[in-house]
Amino acid sequence: MIPDESLYVIPVMSVATKDKTDVSRAATSAPFWYKSLRALLFQIDPEEAHTLAIKLAPIAAGFCGASFTDACLNTSVAGVQLANPVGLAAGFDKNGRLTDCLARFGFGFAEIGSITGQSSQGNPKPRLFRLVEDEAVINRLGLNGEGADAVAQRLASAGFSLPIGVNIAKTNHPAIKGEKGVADMLHSFQCIKDLPLSFVTLNASCPNTHEGIMQESEELDQILAGIVKLNTRQVPVFLKLSPDSKADLLETFVASACKHGIRGYVLGNTTTTRDGLSTCADAVKAMGNGGLSGKPLKARALSLVKQVFRIKKKEQDIIGCGGIACGADAYEFIKNGARAVELYTGLIYGGPDLPARINRELAGLLKANGQTVESAVGSGVSSGG
Ligand SMILES: Cc1cc2nc3c(=O)[nH]c(=O)nc-3n(C[C@H](O)[C@H](O)[C@H](O)COP(=O)(O)O)c2cc1C
């Protein structure tokens, strides 16, 4: 497919000229075919482009070559063996439509969801915006999805091409709070608990709901206690936290997670901050509220990993997430304590073969330093865990 050159040049120039030295970032390292496709995709509404990507992914998977593999990339989270540490973050495949083809893109694992107790349309549109110069997006989707029952039913008959986790969040409705909120999360867990999942993530950090990110440790305590009771198959449970939470709240959440035997943390979700963006301030303001993800999130996400690595139990594992777009980013998260990483926004700018590229770059960095993923975890931190 040869796109109109004007369509091709404008968006690609805007990212490529931004930081000429940072050549391994997702956008600039994307293959020519994806740069061309991206130029077309960026002409349409971001949410429509996403819907199209979900539809095209199974077809595109058929054209992918063999994924990059190397024994140095093997890792495990909560005892689940992974061929490589690069996973798909929650939000991309909210309704569990791609579990049978995601391995073809080079992912080592994937998180489906967030699923919610009830189906939801989410917030009014428009609610997803690209910040091309920053290789970022702002979203306030507000947990739209088909609901836990429907997704569980789909997953029950789906093929899993790689280890699959499901992310659970509270239904975004003003009436679903307090006891009802706890019951809503437990209903979702009940729906999926007997599926052959590798892990479940509890999302306490979505900024795009009526309540915003979870602030109440008591509420989290109730949810975790309920999940532990229902979790008869002992599926590893992770907690997804926000890079915007204050240190004392993080400490309370980690204490609660330790008390209830939570196996680890996904660190982390999007940020509502807007610091240090290259995109014109008026344009950012016009986009309105929402969670920022992609390149500008990386420093905050990494700082969250460092904080939690210091206070977590040794046996709890960290999955790092936020602005990861190249092998060096993944390596930095791993050296600071992550046993695996996840990404979403990088795919928008870097294309579907980004996981394979990250794995190839990461393997090169590990070998250059005489390390494997396993031996590199936390190797950049003087003490912790
Ligand atoms: C459009 C969009 C939708 C998202 N939806 C969810 C979600 O439903 N549940 C969740 O836990 N995180 C969700 N996230 C957050 C991502 O899982 C991830 O934590 C965040 O985007 C940071 O990673 P990234 O910089 O690689 O995108 C979403 C992110 C985006 C961009």
The ligand as an ORCA input file, in Angstrom:
! r2SCAN-3c Opt
* xyz 0 1
  C      -6.424      3.776     25.412
  C      -5.966      3.173     26.700
  C      -6.850      2.400     27.452
  C      -6.416      1.839     28.651
  N      -7.290      1.060     29.361
  C      -6.859      0.463     30.499
  C      -7.708     -0.401     31.227
  O      -8.833     -0.685     30.826
  N      -7.236     -0.931     32.383
  C      -5.968     -0.679     32.855
  O      -5.587     -1.206     33.901
  N      -5.135      0.122     32.169
  C      -5.540      0.688     31.009
  N      -4.707      1.504     30.315
  C      -3.359      1.785     30.866
  C      -2.303      0.854     30.278
  O      -2.549     -0.484     30.632
  C      -0.907      1.245     30.787
  O      -0.881      1.082     32.181
  C      -0.542      2.684     30.450
  O      -1.030      3.041     29.183
  C       0.980      2.903     30.488
  O       1.625      2.113     29.527
  P       2.072      2.695     28.089
  O       2.781      3.979     28.331
  O       2.938      1.615     27.498
  O       0.817      2.881     27.314
  C      -5.098      2.066     29.102
  C      -4.225      2.834     28.340
  C      -4.645      3.381     27.159
  C      -3.673      4.187     26.340
*
